[in-house]
C-alpha cells in the first residue's frame, strides 16, 4: 500500500480540497493524481505503479515522502505532537509509527527535561495502544526506556512495568495458545497487588488492576472478578486523573458498563451507555471502538435495531470501507449479529464474508471463533441443516487441535448442541433433557455476545419438531 494513499483515504472532502490546492508540478503532480485515483480502491503493486508512471522505485518512494510531508504541512502546519494526534485520530497507524520515529530523531535539540519526558511518554502511549497488526514490542520498550532515562523514579518504573504488562496480556490473548505464551498466572498478579497496596504508586496500581481485569476477561473468564477490580480502579480515579488526557471517570464508567454487559446485567449496562453516549464519547476515548461495539450489542439485545444500525453506520462502516483491520472485523461481526437478529439473512451473509476476509489478514483467534459460530447459526437459520452439521463437526475438530481446549470448552458444547438439534430435526425426534439443559446453560453464558441468537435457533428447532 502507498503511504500517501493510506492518508488520502481517511481525509474528509474539505481536507482533500486543501491538498488539491497545493502547488505541485511535474512528477509530484502525476504521482499525487495517480494516488488520488486509487483513494477508495485497492492500490496496485508498486512495480506496476512505477512502470505505468515511467519512474524508478527509488524515485517513486522519494516523491511519495515529499508529498506526504507537504500534505502534513498543509493539514497540520504546527506539526509536532499535533501531527501525531492527527494521525492517531485518523487511525493511520503505519504513518503514526513512522512519524514517531522521525520526530524522535529531532529530540536531540530538546534541553527542557519536562518537554522531553512528556514527548517520550506520549510516544510510549501511542505505541502501546497500536492495534495488534502494528504492535512493535521492541519499539515500545525503547520508548519506555527513553521515558525513564530522562528523570527516573521508582513510581515511573512501576508504571511502565505494569502498563507494558497490561498491553502484553491483551495482545497475547489474540494468540492461538495464549496462557502458555503469557508466562504469568493470576497468582503472580495478585502477589503484585499485595506489594503495591498501601503505597502511593497509584498509577502502577491502576494498571495492575487493569491487568487483573484483562486476565479474568480473556484467560480465566470470571465477569464478577472483572467488576470487582474495576471498582478498585474506580476508587483511585482522583489520584490518577491528572495523568490522562481523557476523562478517566467517563472511561471507567464505560469499562464498568462493558463488564456489566458481559455479566448479563443488560439493563444496568444500557443505562450507563445511554448516559455516556448522550453526553458524547469522543473518538480519542480509550477503547472507543470496543465501547461502541458493546453499546451496539446492547441495542440489538433490546431490539432497538435502528439505533444499533445508526451507530454501526457512523462508527464501523468507515472502518470497513477503509479496511481498518481489526476494527473492520469487529464492526462486520456486529453487523452480522444485527442482521441475524432481525432475520435479514442476505445482509448477514454479506457482512459475514467481509469479516472473514478481514480476519484472514489480521488473525485474531477470539474473532475467528465468533465467525465460526455466526456462520453456523447463519446456515442453521437458512435451514441448510446438512452444511450447518458439517460446519459444527469441522469446528469441533478445529478447537480440539488447539493446545488449550479448556478455554473453548463451552464452544465445544455449543457445537455439540447444534449437532444434536440438527439430528433432532432431521430424525424428527424430541430434544433430550440433556441437550435442553446444555442450551439453557449456553444461552445464559452467550446471550450477550451473540445477541440471543442461540434462543432463535432453539425456537426454530422446536418449531421444526411440531
LINPE-V740042 format. One record per backbone hydrogen bond with DSSP energy under -0.5 kcal/mol. CO is the residue of the C=O (numbers start at 1). NH is the residue of the N-H. E is the energy in kcal/mol with one decimal. If there is no record, write none. Layout:
((CO/NH/E) (CO/NH/E))
//
This chain:
((2/6/-2.2) (3/7/-1.3) (4/8/-2.8) (5/9/-2.4) (7/10/-1.8) (7/11/-0.5) (8/11/-1.3) (12/16/-2.4) (13/17/-2.1) (14/18/-1.5) (15/19/-1.5) (16/20/-2.3) (17/21/-1.1) (19/22/-1.7) (22/24/-1.1) (25/28/-1.2) (25/29/-0.8) (26/30/-1.7) (27/31/-3.0) (28/32/-2.4) (29/33/-2.5) (30/34/-2.3) (31/35/-2.6) (32/36/-2.6) (33/37/-1.5) (34/38/-0.7) (35/38/-1.0) (36/39/-1.7) (38/41/-0.8) (45/48/-0.6) (45/49/-1.9) (46/50/-2.8) (47/51/-1.5) (48/52/-1.9) (49/53/-2.3) (50/54/-1.4) (50/55/-1.8) (56/60/-2.4) (57/61/-2.7) (58/62/-1.9) (59/63/-2.5) (60/64/-2.7) (61/65/-2.1) (62/66/-2.1) (63/67/-2.9) (64/68/-2.1) (65/69/-2.2) (66/70/-2.3) (67/71/-2.3) (68/72/-2.3) (69/73/-2.4) (70/74/-1.9) (71/75/-2.4) (72/76/-3.3) (76/79/-1.8) (79/82/-1.0) (79/83/-0.9) (80/83/-0.8) (80/84/-1.4) (81/85/-2.5) (82/86/-2.0) (83/87/-2.5) (84/88/-2.2) (85/89/-2.5) (86/90/-1.8) (87/92/-1.9) (88/91/-1.2) (91/93/-1.2) (92/96/-2.2) (93/97/-2.4) (94/98/-1.7) (95/99/-2.7) (96/100/-2.2) (97/101/-1.6) (98/102/-2.1) (99/103/-2.9) (100/104/-2.1) (101/105/-1.3) (103/106/-1.1) (104/107/-1.5) (106/109/-1.1) (107/110/-2.0) (109/111/-0.5) (111/113/-0.6) (112/116/-2.3) (113/117/-2.7) (114/118/-2.1) (115/119/-2.2) (116/120/-2.4) (117/121/-2.3) (118/122/-2.2) (119/123/-2.4) (120/124/-2.5) (121/125/-2.4) (122/126/-2.6) (123/127/-2.7) (124/128/-2.3) (125/129/-1.2) (127/130/-1.2) (131/134/-1.3) (131/135/-1.0) (132/135/-0.7) (136/140/-2.2) (137/141/-2.4) (138/142/-2.1) (139/143/-2.2) (140/144/-2.3) (141/145/-2.2) (142/146/-2.1) (143/147/-2.3) (144/148/-2.0) (145/149/-2.0) (146/150/-0.8) (147/150/-0.7) (147/151/-0.8) (148/152/-0.5) (153/157/-2.3) (154/158/-2.2) (155/159/-2.3) (156/160/-2.6) (157/161/-2.1) (158/162/-2.4) (159/163/-2.6) (160/164/-2.3) (161/165/-1.9) (162/166/-2.1) (163/167/-2.1) (164/168/-2.3) (165/169/-2.6) (166/170/-1.9) (167/171/-2.7) (168/172/-3.1) (169/173/-0.9) (171/174/-1.7) (172/175/-2.0) (174/365/-1.4) (175/178/-0.6) (177/181/-1.9) (178/182/-2.4) (179/183/-1.4) (185/189/-1.5) (186/190/-2.5) (187/191/-1.7) (188/192/-2.0) (189/193/-1.9) (190/194/-1.7) (191/195/-1.6) (192/196/-1.9) (193/197/-2.5) (196/199/-2.1) (200/202/-1.7) (201/205/-2.2) (202/206/-2.6) (203/207/-2.2) (204/208/-1.9) (205/209/-2.6) (206/210/-2.1) (207/211/-1.9) (208/212/-2.4) (209/213/-2.4) (210/214/-2.5) (211/215/-2.4) (212/216/-2.4) (213/217/-0.9) (214/218/-2.6) (215/219/-2.2) (215/220/-1.8) (216/222/-2.3) (222/225/-1.1) (222/226/-1.6) (223/227/-2.3) (224/228/-2.1) (225/229/-2.3) (226/230/-2.0) (227/231/-2.1) (228/232/-1.2) (229/233/-1.8) (230/234/-2.6) (231/235/-1.4) (233/236/-1.2) (234/237/-1.2) (236/240/-0.9) (237/240/-0.5) (237/241/-1.3) (240/243/-1.7) (240/244/-0.5) (241/244/-1.2) (246/248/-1.2) (247/251/-2.3) (248/252/-2.4) (249/253/-1.7) (250/254/-2.3) (251/255/-2.4) (252/256/-2.2) (253/257/-2.3) (254/258/-2.6) (255/259/-2.3) (256/260/-2.4) (257/261/-2.5) (258/262/-2.2) (259/263/-1.6) (260/265/-3.0) (261/264/-1.8) (264/266/-1.4) (265/269/-2.2) (266/270/-2.8) (267/271/-1.7) (268/272/-1.4) (269/273/-2.6) (270/274/-3.1) (271/275/-2.0) (272/276/-2.5) (273/277/-3.1) (274/278/-2.0) (275/279/-1.7) (276/280/-1.9) (280/282/-0.6) (282/285/-2.0) (285/288/-1.5) (287/291/-2.6) (288/292/-2.2) (289/293/-2.3) (290/294/-2.6) (291/295/-2.4) (292/296/-2.2) (293/297/-2.4) (294/298/-2.4) (295/299/-2.3) (296/300/-2.2) (297/301/-2.6) (298/302/-2.0) (299/304/-3.3) (300/303/-1.8) (303/305/-1.1) (304/308/-2.1) (305/309/-2.6) (306/310/-2.5) (307/311/-1.8) (308/312/-2.5) (309/313/-3.0) (310/314/-1.9) (311/315/-2.6) (312/316/-1.7) (312/317/-2.1) (316/320/-2.3) (317/321/-2.9) (318/322/-2.1) (319/324/-2.8) (320/323/-1.3) (323/325/-1.3) (324/327/-1.8) (324/328/-0.8) (325/329/-2.2) (326/330/-2.5) (327/331/-2.4) (328/332/-2.6) (329/333/-2.5) (330/334/-1.7) (331/335/-2.2) (332/336/-2.2) (333/337/-2.1) (334/338/-2.2) (335/339/-2.8) (336/340/-2.5) (337/341/-1.9) (338/342/-1.7) (339/344/-3.3) (340/343/-1.1) (343/345/-1.1) (344/348/-1.9) (345/349/-2.3) (346/350/-1.7) (347/351/-2.2) (348/352/-1.9) (349/353/-2.2) (350/354/-1.7) (351/355/-2.4) (352/356/-2.0) (353/357/-2.2) (354/358/-2.3) (355/359/-2.5) (356/360/-1.4) (357/361/-1.0) (358/361/-0.5) (358/362/-1.6) (364/367/-0.6) (364/368/-2.2) (365/369/-2.5) (366/370/-2.0) (367/371/-2.8) (368/372/-2.0) (369/373/-2.1) (370/374/-2.9) (371/375/-2.6) (372/376/-2.0) (373/377/-2.5) (374/378/-2.6) (375/379/-2.1) (376/380/-1.8) (377/381/-3.1) (378/382/-1.8) (379/384/-2.5) (380/383/-1.4) (383/385/-1.4) (384/388/-2.2) (385/389/-2.3) (386/390/-2.0) (387/391/-2.7) (388/392/-2.2) (389/393/-2.0) (390/394/-2.4) (391/395/-2.7) (392/396/-1.9) (393/397/-1.9) (394/398/-2.0) (395/399/-2.3) (396/400/-2.2) (397/401/-1.1) (399/402/-1.3) (403/405/-0.8) (404/407/-1.1) (405/408/-0.8) (406/409/-1.0) (408/411/-0.6) (408/412/-1.9) (409/413/-1.7) (410/414/-2.1) (411/415/-2.5) (412/416/-1.9) (413/417/-2.1) (414/418/-2.1) (415/419/-2.1) (416/420/-2.2) (417/421/-2.5) (418/422/-2.5) (419/423/-2.5) (420/424/-2.2) (421/425/-2.2) (422/426/-2.8) (423/427/-2.2) (424/428/-1.0) (424/429/-1.7) (432/436/-2.1) (433/437/-2.3) (434/438/-2.2) (435/439/-2.7) (436/440/-2.4) (437/441/-2.2) (438/442/-2.7) (439/443/-3.0) (440/444/-1.3) (441/445/-1.8) (442/446/-2.6) (443/447/-1.0) (446/450/-2.5) (447/452/-1.3) (448/451/-1.0) (450/453/-1.9) (452/456/-1.2) (453/457/-1.9) (454/458/-1.9) (455/459/-2.8) (456/460/-2.1) (457/461/-1.9) (458/462/-2.4) (459/463/-2.3) (460/464/-2.3) (461/465/-1.6) (462/466/-0.6) (463/466/-1.0))
//
